[in-house]
Amino acid sequence: MSDKALQTTTAAPALIVSIVTLLVELFANPAQAVDFPRSPGDPAAVARGKQVFSVNCGFCHGSDGRGGEGGPNLLRSPIVLNDTHGEAIATVVLSGRPEKGMPKFDLSADSIADVAAFVHSIPIGRGAGQGAFNPKTILVGDAAAGRTYFFGAGHCSQCHSLQGDFAHIGARLDPKTLQDNIISGGATTMLGAPLPTAPPRTATITLASGEVIQGNVISIDDFNVSLTDSAGKRHSFPRQGAQPRVEIKNPLQAHLDSLRTWRDVDIHDLTAFLVKQQ
């Protein structure tokens, strides 16, 4: 599915859909509440949805939707979290995301609704959805281990500083918002729409004539790319296959790349550490 189409229907650019998003699973404390509690779905719809999901989606996204062979964790996706009966999920399912290797699926509206019922039935955490969500229940990590991860394997300190952009971050953001920002890079709202403070993606476009144009990306999809150059002039070019050549640089690419390797325990530990930066 193209960025332009996704922005039109779900307000979520490709930046977040590949992140396709998401929010972190709560685990470790059997008594804690799940992040986004839902009313129990129709057991028959859940059973049908599980079967459809297993056949069409399970290989990439895992049998429980937590990620598999190349597909992201759906339970953390803003699209899934804001979906009710498949109306948001359908946009991605029916159109696909060819640039990310996801084909479109010719499923009926009823089948998509069943898939949604199944995905929504999967608990995010071990709390069985008891009670309202308390942001502080996310603080189940080890702050000391989080510090080690921040300055070590997580490579967080290569871009962030506790004396700079992360100074007093624990006082500025509640634990849940902080944890969400770890996943998104602080670039999106819950619905996946870019924040005004999000660093822009830049593009280098090489035309068939050899002319090179650079600027900030306005939009890009399979058919068109638009940007503004340093003088503020807007440029739009139709795309046909590999022409023109388009190179995108995303300041948040490190966050996107980490989504496939992050462990829940690392994110929880990192959250516990950053919350202490008061």
N, C-alpha and C positions, 0 to 999 in steps of 0.2 A: 504494500500500500504506500502511496506517495505521501511526503510530508504535507503537501498542499491539501490533499484530500483529508488527511487526518486532522489538520488544523481546523478544517471546515466542520468536521463532524464531532470531534472530541476535544478540541483545543489542546492537543498534545503533539508537539513537533517530534521529529524522528529522534531527537536527542533523548527524549524520555521514553518513547515507545521502545527503543532498544534497551532501554532500561525496563521497556515494556514490562519499565518500569518498573520499583518499587518501594515499600515500607517493610520494616524488619519484623521477623517472627519473634514472638515472645515464647520462651520455653523455660526450662530449669526450675520453675516453681509451680508445682501442681495446683496451688491454691489461687494463683493469680488469674485475673480476667483476661480474656483475649482482647486484642487491639480493637477490632471492629466487630462487636457481637451482632449476630443476625438472628432473626426468628428461624426456627427449624423449617426447612423446605419440605415439599411433598416427597415422601420416601420413594414413591414410584418414579417421580421425575428425576430424583437424585440417582436412582438405580439405572434409568435409561441414559442419563447424562454420563454416568461413569462408563458405560459401555461405549458410547459414541466417542468420549474423550480418549479412552484406551486405544481405540482403533485409529483415530485421526490425529491425536495430539500428544499422547503419552510418550512417544519415542523422543521427541524434542524437549518436551516440558516436564517429563517425569511422570510416573504413574499417579503421584500425589500433587502435581502442579508446582513442585518446588524446584523445577529445573532439571534438565537432562542433557541429551546429546545436542548441544548448541542452542537450546531454547532457554529463555530466562525464567526465573521464578515468577509465576503468575500471581501468587498470593500477595506479592508486594507491589503489584502493578497498580498505579492510580486508576487506570481504566477499569480493572476488575473491582477495585475497592469502591468505585463510584457507580458501578453497574448494579441494577436491581434484578431484572429478569432477562438479561441478555441483550438489551437494546444498545449498550455501549460495546460489548464484546463483538456483536454482529458486524460492526464496521470493519474490524480487523480480520475477522474470520472470512467474510465474504470477499474482501478486496485483497487480502494477503499483504505480505511485506517482501516483495521480490528482492529488493536490494539487501535484505537481511537473510535471504534464503527461505523465507516462509511463503509457501504457495497459498493461493486462495482455495477455499473449500466450499463446494456447492451443497451446503446444508440448509435444510428448511428452517423457518423461524422457530418451529416447535423444537427441533433438534438442538438449535442454539440455546433456546431457553432451558432445555434439559441440561445441556453442558454447563450453563451458568449456575443452575441449581446445584449441580455436583460440585463445581469449583467453590461456590459459596458455602457448601456444607463442610469443607475441609477446615478444621480449626487452626487458627494461627496462634499457636501456643498450646499449653496443656490445661488452660483454665476452664475449658468447657463453656465459655461465654457467660460466666456468672457475674452479674452486677455491672455497673457502669465502669468505663475505662478510667483509670487513674494514671496520669502520665508518669508518676513516680514508680509505678510497677515495672517500668522498663529497666530500672536500675538494678540489674541482677548480675552485672559484670564485675570483673576484678580491676580496680583502678590502676593498681601497680602493673598488671599485665598490659593494660591499655597504654600506659606510658611507654612501656618497652616496645609495644607495637607502633606507637606514634613515631618514635625516634628510630625504629628499626625496620622490621619486615614490611610495615605498612607504607613506608616512604612518605608519610604525611608531612614530616618536617622539611621535605625538599621544596614544598610549595607554601606551607603554612608556618606561622610563627606564634608562639604563646605570648610574645611581647608585641606582636603586630596585629594581624587580622584576627587572631584567636585570643587576644587579650581579653580577659574577663568574659569569655564566651559562655561560661556556665551561668553567669548572672544575666546575660542578655537573652538566652534561649532556654525554654523549658526542655526537660529531657527528651520528650517525644519529638519536638521540632528539631532539636539537635541531632537526634538519631536519623530523622528523615533527611536532614541536610547532608549527613555523611553519605547517604545513598545518592542523592540528586546533585550534590555539589552546591546546594543552596541556590539552584538556578530555576526551580520551578515551584509553582503552587501545588496544592494537593491534587488538583485536576490535571496537572502536567503542563499548564500554560507557563511560558517563560516569564520570569520576574524582570522588572526594569533594570535591576542591578546585575542580572546575569551577564557574564562576559560574552561578547558576540563571537559567533563563528566567523572565520574569514575564508575567502575563496580566492584562488588563483585560477583564472580562466585563460586558456591558450586557444586562440582561434585557429582555423585552418590556414590563415594567412601568416601565422606566426605572431600576431599581435597578442600581447599579454595584458590582461586587465585584472586588477586586484581590488578587493574591498570587503566590506562586511556583508554577510549573507542576509538577504531579506527573506527569500524562500527558495527551495530547491525540491524538485521532484523528477520523475522520469522524463518529463516533457519540457521543462523550462527551468532556468536558473536566473535569479535576480539578485543584484547586489548594489550597494552604493559605494562609490570610490571615495578617495580621501578628500575630494572637492565637494562631496555631497551629491554628485550626479548619479542618477539611477541608470543601471544597465540591465537589460533582459535579453536572454539568448535562448532560442529553441534548442532542445537537445535531441540528437538522432544517434542512438548508439553511443559510441565513444567520443563523438564530436558535439561541441567542443570539449577539449580536455578540461576537466574540473578537479581541482585539488582542494579539499576542505581541511582546515585546521580548527580544531575545537579545543579551547583552553581547558575544558573539563573532560578531555579524552581519558585522562588517567582514572577518573571516577568510573567512566563507562567500561574501561578495560578491567577494572578491579571487580566489577559485578560478577564475573565468571569465576573469580578465585577467592573472593571474600568468604569467610566462614562466619556463621552467626555469632560464635563465641568471640571472634575478633571485634565485630561491630558492637557487641554488648560491652566488651572490655573497654573499647575506645570511648564509648558513650560515658561509661562510669568515670573514666579519667578526665574527659573534657568538662563534665558537669562540675568537677571540683575546681575548675579554673574560674574562681570568683573574683 
